[in-house]
Amino acid sequence: MEKRCGPKKEEKMKKIGTVLIIIVFLFLLPSTSLPMNKKVSSYKDDIIRFGGDWDLKGVFEKDILIFNGKIKLSGEVKGDVIILWSNFELKKGTTIDGDLILISSKFKREENTFIKGKIIKYGSLKELKKIARIKLGNSTTPLTFSFFLSFFFWYVFILVIYALIPAKIEKLSETIKEKTLKSFLWGIVFYIIIIILVLIFAILSLFIIGIPFLILLGLFIIILKGIGRAAISFLLGSSFSSSLNFKNIPSALILIIGLLIIMLLKIIPIAGGILLLILDSIAFGSILLYKCKNC
């Protein structure tokens, strides 16, 4: 008989997940996430908000990304709107040219609101489990749910990273395409450096001083891995879409296609782990090449 998590446990897991994601992305937070000037009615940069109540009004040239808040939106958005763990209300007369992506969020819209793109909804972990579960008689396959849960986590991760630094992600994908072998070799160098640092901090942790460095190193690796996965996913998704002559594909969908390719490679027995290691090496190496102009 299947054990079900209680509502309180699910809420606790959701809050913990939200806090962890916010901590990671605060390190990537660009200047565009500063409070808006209420006197200005047109915004040329991405709008990014973490928590709080927001009454957003005006013309938004790029994307809007909200974490764990209460939002009322009025006006015109020329990009995508991405809402995570929030209450979202679309006011009368509002137009969204791109997609509306709702992740575990409540959505309410008034009359005469227009969404020209798609409305994409992802529910709670409980709902995701119902979607992902494949029933074989009275049994289920835990591996299937694990796959979808991992996919869901990485998609949210790279989607937010792309929303924060879209130009850099696209530039990294170009670097990977143009300098694949060189990126891989620099990625190997990166792994060697990381192994040496882990050993040094592990030894220092015996004297307590190394523990904070180990934590910071781990967080640093997670952030870089997310950036690398976003770049690889964008490259694979773009290449796949181009090969099928798909045009004007939203960035969110491109990332889904690319990440799905990566996740499918991952489940190949034995070879999958090796392929994923190679892809991560290429991603890490491309970041080093992007930062080091003379390499």
C-alpha positions as CSV (number, residue, x, y, z in Angstrom):
1,M,0.0,0.0,0.0
2,E,1.4,3.3,-1.0
3,K,2.4,5.8,1.7
4,R,1.1,9.3,1.1
5,C,2.8,12.4,2.5
6,G,0.6,14.6,4.6
7,P,-0.3,18.1,3.6
8,K,1.9,19.6,6.3
9,K,4.9,17.6,5.2
10,E,4.4,18.6,1.6
11,E,4.1,22.3,2.5
12,K,7.3,21.9,4.5
13,M,9.1,20.3,1.6
14,K,7.8,23.0,-0.7
15,K,9.1,25.8,1.6
16,I,12.5,24.2,2.0
17,G,12.8,23.9,-1.8
18,T,11.8,27.5,-2.3
19,V,14.4,28.7,0.3
20,L,17.2,26.6,-1.2
21,I,16.4,27.9,-4.7
22,I,16.3,31.5,-3.5
23,I,19.6,31.2,-1.7
24,V,21.3,29.9,-4.9
25,F,19.8,32.5,-7.2
26,L,20.6,35.4,-4.9
27,F,24.2,34.9,-6.0
28,L,23.1,35.4,-9.6
29,L,20.8,38.3,-9.0
30,P,21.5,41.1,-11.5
31,S,21.0,44.8,-11.0
32,T,17.6,44.5,-12.9
33,S,16.1,42.9,-9.8
34,L,16.3,46.1,-7.8
35,P,13.0,47.7,-6.7
36,M,11.2,49.4,-9.6
37,N,10.8,53.1,-9.9
38,K,7.1,53.6,-9.5
39,K,7.2,56.8,-11.6
40,V,8.3,54.9,-14.7
41,S,5.7,53.1,-16.7
42,S,8.0,51.3,-19.2
43,Y,10.6,48.8,-18.2
44,K,13.3,47.6,-20.6
45,D,14.9,45.0,-18.4
46,D,13.7,41.7,-16.9
47,I,11.7,42.1,-13.7
48,I,12.7,39.6,-11.0
49,R,11.0,39.5,-7.5
50,F,11.5,37.3,-4.5
51,G,8.5,37.3,-2.1
52,G,6.3,40.1,-1.0
53,D,3.2,41.8,-2.5
54,W,3.7,43.4,-5.9
55,D,1.3,45.5,-8.0
56,L,3.1,45.6,-11.4
57,K,1.8,48.2,-13.9
58,G,3.1,49.4,-17.2
59,V,4.8,48.1,-20.4
60,F,7.4,45.4,-19.8
61,E,9.8,44.9,-22.7
62,K,11.2,41.5,-21.4
63,D,10.3,38.7,-19.0
64,I,8.8,38.8,-15.6
65,L,9.9,36.2,-13.0
66,I,8.3,36.0,-9.5
67,F,9.2,33.7,-6.6
68,N,6.9,33.1,-3.7
69,G,4.9,36.3,-3.7
70,K,1.5,37.8,-4.4
71,I,1.3,39.6,-7.7
72,K,-1.2,41.8,-9.6
73,L,-0.2,42.5,-13.1
74,S,-1.6,45.3,-15.3
75,G,-0.4,46.5,-18.7
76,E,1.5,44.8,-21.5
77,V,4.3,42.2,-21.2
78,K,6.2,41.6,-24.4
79,G,8.1,38.6,-23.1
80,D,7.2,35.6,-20.9
81,V,5.8,35.6,-17.4
82,I,7.1,32.9,-15.0
83,I,5.4,32.5,-11.7
84,L,6.8,30.1,-9.0
85,W,5.0,29.3,-5.7
86,S,2.9,32.5,-5.8
87,N,-0.6,33.9,-6.1
88,F,-0.9,35.6,-9.4
89,E,-3.8,37.9,-10.6
90,L,-4.1,39.2,-14.1
91,K,-6.0,42.5,-14.2
92,K,-8.5,43.7,-16.8
93,G,-7.0,44.7,-20.1
94,T,-3.6,43.1,-19.5
95,T,-1.8,41.5,-22.5
96,I,1.0,38.9,-22.4
97,D,2.7,38.4,-25.8
98,G,4.7,35.4,-24.7
99,D,4.0,32.4,-22.5
100,L,2.6,32.3,-19.0
101,I,4.4,29.6,-17.0
102,L,2.8,28.7,-13.6
103,I,4.7,26.5,-11.2
104,S,2.8,25.4,-8.1
105,S,0.9,28.7,-8.2
106,K,-2.6,30.0,-8.0
107,F,-3.9,31.9,-11.0
108,K,-6.8,34.3,-11.3
109,R,-7.7,36.5,-14.4
110,E,-10.3,39.2,-14.9
111,E,-12.2,39.7,-18.1
112,N,-10.6,41.1,-21.3
113,T,-7.1,39.7,-20.5
114,F,-5.1,38.3,-23.4
115,I,-2.3,35.7,-23.4
116,K,-0.9,35.3,-27.0
117,G,1.4,32.5,-26.1
118,K,0.7,29.3,-24.1
119,I,-0.4,28.8,-20.5
120,I,1.8,26.1,-19.1
121,K,1.0,24.8,-15.6
122,Y,3.0,22.6,-13.3
123,G,1.3,21.6,-10.1
124,S,2.7,20.6,-6.7
125,L,5.0,17.6,-6.1
126,K,1.9,15.5,-5.3
127,E,0.3,16.4,-8.7
128,L,3.6,15.8,-10.5
129,K,3.8,12.4,-8.9
130,K,0.3,11.5,-10.2
131,I,1.3,12.6,-13.7
132,A,4.7,10.9,-13.7
133,R,3.5,7.5,-12.1
134,I,3.2,4.7,-14.6
135,K,1.1,1.9,-13.2
136,L,1.8,-1.7,-14.0
137,G,-1.2,-3.5,-12.5
138,N,-1.2,-2.6,-8.9
139,S,2.5,-1.6,-8.9
140,T,4.4,1.5,-9.8
141,T,7.9,2.2,-11.1
142,P,9.8,4.5,-8.6
143,L,12.5,5.1,-11.3
144,T,9.9,6.8,-13.5
145,F,8.8,9.2,-10.7
146,S,12.5,9.8,-9.8
147,F,13.2,10.7,-13.5
148,F,10.3,13.2,-13.7
149,L,11.1,14.7,-10.3
150,S,14.7,15.2,-11.3
151,F,13.6,16.7,-14.7
152,F,11.2,19.0,-12.9
153,F,14.0,20.3,-10.5
154,W,16.5,20.8,-13.2
155,Y,14.0,22.5,-15.5
156,V,13.0,25.0,-12.8
157,F,16.7,25.6,-12.0
158,I,17.9,26.2,-15.6
159,L,14.7,28.2,-16.5
160,V,15.4,30.7,-13.7
161,I,19.1,30.9,-14.6
162,Y,18.2,31.6,-18.2
163,A,15.7,34.3,-17.1
164,L,18.4,35.9,-15.0
165,I,21.2,35.8,-17.6
166,P,19.8,34.9,-21.0
167,A,22.5,36.6,-23.1
168,K,25.3,34.9,-21.2
169,I,23.6,31.5,-21.5
170,E,23.2,31.9,-25.3
171,K,26.8,33.1,-25.6
172,L,28.0,30.0,-23.6
173,S,26.0,27.7,-25.9
174,E,27.8,29.3,-28.9
175,T,31.2,28.8,-27.2
176,I,30.3,25.1,-26.7
177,K,29.3,24.7,-30.3
178,E,32.4,26.5,-31.7
179,K,35.0,25.1,-29.2
180,T,33.6,21.7,-28.1
181,L,36.9,19.9,-27.7
182,K,38.7,22.8,-26.1
183,S,35.8,23.2,-23.7
184,F,36.0,19.5,-22.8
185,L,39.8,19.8,-22.1
186,W,39.3,22.8,-19.9
187,G,36.5,21.0,-18.1
188,I,38.9,18.2,-17.2
189,V,41.2,20.9,-15.8
190,F,38.3,22.3,-13.8
191,Y,37.5,18.8,-12.3
192,I,41.2,18.4,-11.3
193,I,41.2,21.8,-9.6
194,I,37.9,21.0,-7.8
195,I,39.2,17.6,-6.5
196,I,42.4,19.3,-5.2
197,L,40.3,22.0,-3.4
198,V,37.9,19.4,-1.9
199,L,40.9,17.4,-0.5
200,I,42.4,20.6,0.9
201,F,39.2,21.8,2.5
202,A,38.4,18.2,3.8
203,I,41.8,18.2,5.6
204,L,41.1,21.7,6.9
205,S,37.7,20.6,8.1
206,L,39.4,18.5,10.7
207,F,40.3,21.8,12.3
208,I,36.8,23.2,11.7
209,I,38.1,26.1,9.5
210,G,37.6,24.0,6.3
211,I,33.9,23.3,6.8
212,P,32.6,26.8,5.6
213,F,34.9,26.5,2.6
214,L,33.5,23.1,1.8
215,I,29.9,24.5,1.9
216,L,30.8,27.5,-0.2
217,L,32.6,25.2,-2.7
218,G,29.6,23.0,-2.9
219,L,27.3,25.9,-3.5
220,F,29.7,27.3,-6.1
221,I,29.7,24.0,-8.0
222,I,25.9,23.8,-7.9
223,I,25.6,27.3,-9.4
224,L,28.2,26.5,-12.2
225,K,26.5,23.2,-12.9
226,G,23.2,24.9,-13.3
227,I,24.7,27.5,-15.7
228,G,26.4,24.8,-17.6
229,R,23.3,22.7,-17.9
230,A,21.3,25.7,-19.1
231,A,23.8,26.4,-21.8
232,I,24.0,22.7,-22.9
233,S,20.2,22.5,-22.8
234,F,19.8,25.6,-24.9
235,L,22.3,24.4,-27.5
236,L,20.7,20.9,-27.8
237,G,17.2,22.3,-27.9
238,S,18.1,24.9,-30.5
239,S,19.9,22.3,-32.7
240,F,17.0,19.8,-32.4
241,S,14.4,22.5,-33.3
242,S,16.5,23.7,-36.3
243,S,16.9,20.2,-37.6
244,L,13.1,19.9,-37.7
245,N,12.7,23.4,-39.2
246,F,10.8,24.6,-36.1
247,K,10.8,28.4,-36.0
248,N,10.1,31.0,-33.3
249,I,10.2,28.4,-30.6
250,P,9.9,30.0,-27.1
251,S,13.1,29.8,-25.0
252,A,11.2,27.9,-22.3
253,L,10.4,25.1,-24.8
254,I,13.9,25.1,-26.2
255,L,15.2,24.4,-22.7
256,I,12.7,21.6,-22.1
257,I,13.7,19.9,-25.3
258,G,17.4,20.2,-24.5
259,L,17.1,19.1,-20.9
260,L,14.9,16.1,-22.0
261,I,17.7,15.0,-24.3
262,I,20.2,15.2,-21.4
263,M,17.9,13.3,-19.1
264,L,17.3,10.6,-21.6
265,L,21.1,10.2,-22.1
266,K,21.5,9.9,-18.4
267,I,19.3,6.8,-18.1
268,I,21.4,4.8,-20.6
269,P,23.0,2.0,-18.6
270,I,26.8,2.6,-17.9
271,A,27.3,4.8,-20.9
272,G,24.7,7.4,-19.6
273,G,26.9,8.3,-16.6
274,I,29.9,8.7,-18.8
275,L,28.0,10.8,-21.4
276,L,26.7,13.1,-18.6
277,L,30.2,13.5,-17.2
278,I,31.5,14.5,-20.6
279,L,28.6,17.0,-21.1
280,D,29.2,18.6,-17.7
281,S,33.0,18.8,-18.4
282,I,32.2,20.6,-21.7
283,A,29.8,22.9,-19.8
284,F,32.4,23.7,-17.1
285,G,35.1,24.2,-19.7
286,S,32.9,26.6,-21.7
287,I,32.4,28.8,-18.6
288,L,36.2,29.0,-18.1
289,L,36.7,29.9,-21.8
290,Y,34.0,32.5,-21.6
291,K,35.7,34.1,-18.5
292,C,39.2,33.7,-19.9
293,K,39.4,35.6,-23.1
294,N,43.0,34.7,-23.8
295,C,42.6,30.9,-23.2
